[in-house]
Amino acid sequence: MIKRFLAAGLLLSATAGAYAQDVNKLIVQEDVGKIIKTLSADDMQGRGSFTPGIDKAAKFIEGEFKKAGLTPLTGEKDFRQSFSVIRSTPVSIQASINGKPVLTENAFAMAGASFKWTAASGAEVATLAAGQDFRTEYRKYLSSGKNMLILVDPSFADIFGRLRNRTIGGNVSMKVDSAQSLVFVLGKFDNPSNYEINYQVKNEEAPLFNVAGMIKGKTKPDEYVVFSGHYDHLGIIKPTDKDSIANGADDDASGTTAVIALANYYKKLNNNARTLIFVAFTAEEIGGYGSQYFSNKVDPDKTVAMFNIEMIGKASKFGTNSAFITGYERSDFGTILQKNLKGTAFKFHPDPYPEQQLFYRSDNATLARHGVPAHTISTDQIDIDKLYHTVKDEFSSLDVSNITSTIRAIALSSRSIVAGKDTPTRIPKMDD
């Protein structure tokens, strides 16, 4: 532990120039530790969406942005970027096939609005037979755009039950979607020519809020560089050893801490050519709704880069003084960052987990689809991380020196982009 601490502390001290001196003085490990310890404390209750805990976390981040001297985003009255989503909670489902009622536990629906079906309604009937690949067929149903009644063979009872339990807990969406409804019924049915389905769902608006601030650019104010992380987590979950608070220290209090530390760093330097936006996203864990909303409010054609920071709490698989960048091969973003780290021990690597498809699984994804060189920086060893999404993801599990050295590396590596000297190549846009 002592050797690791010294290595991190000396990471940049040998680097020539004022930049390294500034970064060591302005991004201090003690400050980093205080911020992440506060965000991951038990009194934040795991920062679950729609809870008092996430509101408390938002107030803390707002206070840090205010102390740093940031200003609200253009058009916002304060640091909260507020919006609403639709929370859909199933109320009841009644189903009968060939005149015989289906037990409640053997039916569930995936739908954004209430409905009543009969055989004359036009819903397509499909059978998921024994021996078929459940996941493959399930994806086909979701992408079909059709109203469907899916009759599921009893051999799939286990996966059917897990999917039903997840669905009856409700879901979140940006708007009520009544374009498609799917009904799954478990059992064997001969010639299901006659059916009745009555499904009732409760839809209500629910408030969410990103926390965002900016430092206006000195010479290129209409070009934006975004630093982001998500501040929500799972909240209260199933207890383990009498602990039910999913503190989310690494996921993603570590990334949010980096955003706050970088905001302080760049405000103190106060020499940024481009406008810098610092944003803590909400609702990443339940569908990425915070980053989706943000991406519709910022002009992607004016956004030259996004540094999304997710889970930097421990050393990466490449060892200390290293991190990986998702989508490294999609632009020269990583090449620019590494060029700016010349003379240091820190190295950015391509994503070592391509099978996980991480590039489109974090808050960088929406802007990346719009062509922005938006990448996620992480150190998580996702293939062996046993603390991920558990109550054990606590402050005590973190290596604060690793977090600090990673934040310093991001600060140093971003400087030519912030200064308007380098512009990463664009990512091909994806069709909506």
C-alpha positions, 0 to 999 in steps of 0.5 A: 500500500505504501509503495502504491501511494508513493508511486501515485504521488510521484506519477507526474512530479518528474514531468517537465513544465508548469502543467504537471506542477499545476495538476499536482498542486490543484488536484489533491488526494485528500480533497478527492477522498473527501468528495467520494467519501461524502457521495458514497456515505450511507446517508446518501442511501445509495443515490437511487433514482426518485429517492431522497438520497439522490436529491441529497447527492444533487444538493452536494454536487450543486454546492461543489459546482458553486464553490468552484465558481461554475455558472449554470448552462445557458438557458438554465436558472441553476445547476439542476437540469430538470426534466420528467420521465414516465413511471409505468407501474402494472396494476393488473392483468387478466387473461383467458385462452379458449375460455379458460382463465390463466393464473396471474403468476403465469402472465405478464405484459410489456406495454406503456398503456392499458388495453383490452384484447380479444381474438378480433383485436388483431394481435399476432399469436406466437408460440415459444416452443421447447428447444428454441433460444429464448433470448433470440426469440425475445429480441425478435418480439421486442424489435417486431413493432407488433402487438403480440400474444406469446405463448411460452412453453413451461420448460422456460418457467425459470427465465419466464419468472425472472422476466415477469418479476422484473416487469411487474416492478414497473419501468421508466420511459421518456414518454408513454409508448402505446405503439407496441404491446407484448403479452407473455403467457406460460403454458401449453395451449391447443389451437389458441383461437380464442383469447381475452386480455385485460391489462391495466397500467398506471402512468405518472410523471416523475422528476429527474435532474442532471447537475450541470455547470460550465466555464465559458470559453475564452476564445472559442466559446461556441465549441464545447468539451464535456466532462461527465459521470453519473451520480445515481446508483441502485439505492436500497437493494436486497440485504447482504450481511444485514447491509442493504445500501448499495453505496456505489462508491466506484459506480459511479461516485468515483467518476462524479468525483473526477468531474468535480475535481476537474471543474475545480482544476480548470476554473483555477487555471481559467485559461480554457479556449473552449467552453467546458461543461461539467455534468453529473448525469442522473438515471444511468442505472435505469436506462441512461435517461439523464444523458439522453436528455442532456444530449438533446439540449447540447448541439452535437455539432459544436461538441468537440469531445466528451470525457465520460468517466465511469468507475476509476476506483481501482487499478486497471488490468494493466496495473497502476498508472493506467486506464482504458478508453472505450471505442478507442479505435473509433476516433483519434481521441485516445491518441491525442490524450496519450500525446499529452501524457508524454513524459509521464508514467500514465498510459491509456489503453484500448478497451480490453473487454470488446465482448462487453460492448461498453462503448454503447453501454454508458452515458457517452453513447447518445452523443457518440451516436450523433457523431461526437468523439464521446468516450468513456474512461475507466479502470474497472476490471469488469470481468472479475469485479465481484463488488459491482452492483453489490452492497460491498461497493463502498468507500473502504474498497477503493484505492483513492491514490489510483483515483487521484492519479487517473483524474490528474492524467485526464486533466493533463491529457485533455489540455490541448483539446481544452485549449482548442489546439486539438480536435478529435476526429468525428465518429460516424453518426448512427441513424435514429 
